[in-house]
Amino acid sequence: MSNRATQATLKIPKNSGAKRRAGGKPRPTDNSSAIELDGLLGHAGYAVRRFQLWIFQDFIRTLAAVDITPTQYSVLTVIGANPGLSQMAVAQRLGIERARLVHLLDSLEDRKLVKRIRSRTDRRSHALHLTAQGTVSLRQFKLLAAEHERHVAEKIGKENREQLLRILSGFT
């Protein structure tokens, strides 16, 4: 029997406390945990998205003192590991829209974490480098990011975290 059919055959007693709409149908409650998710529970995309929200919230909370977003951290990490990459290469590798990356780099440059150096071979391109301050700051960010990863392991278990990384490695 389908979930709808099951729901249609259930009767909610009048004294159940559920508020009813005109026509006798129960109104949704404000308690989000009481809201039925139906088929969403079987969708990997839904579960991944909810986990991503938790991950981003924890990352932002853990790195709040240094005011670095997950995307900024990713960009700094890639530049730090690959000095001299072009903006286009960073955008492509991380899947960031070029225009968004330009704004992000502007903010990192304003904070003296990144510098752009005009390419000697292509005047339309800039090579990206961490500044001395960016190098020192990235070390601090990585320590905080490691703390965030410990939070993830606490939330889902160390073995599950490692398995999740193995599963998702094909997407990185």
Secondary structure, 3 states (H helix, E strand, C coil): CCHHHHHHHCCCCCCCCCCECCCCCECCCCCHHHCCCHHHHHCHHHHHHHHHHHHHHHHHHHCHHHCCCHHHHHHHHHHHHCCCEEHHHHHHHHCCCHHHHHHHHHHHHHCCCEEEEECCCCCCCEEEEECHHHHHHHHHHHHHHHHHHHHHHHHHCHHHHHHHHHHHHHHC
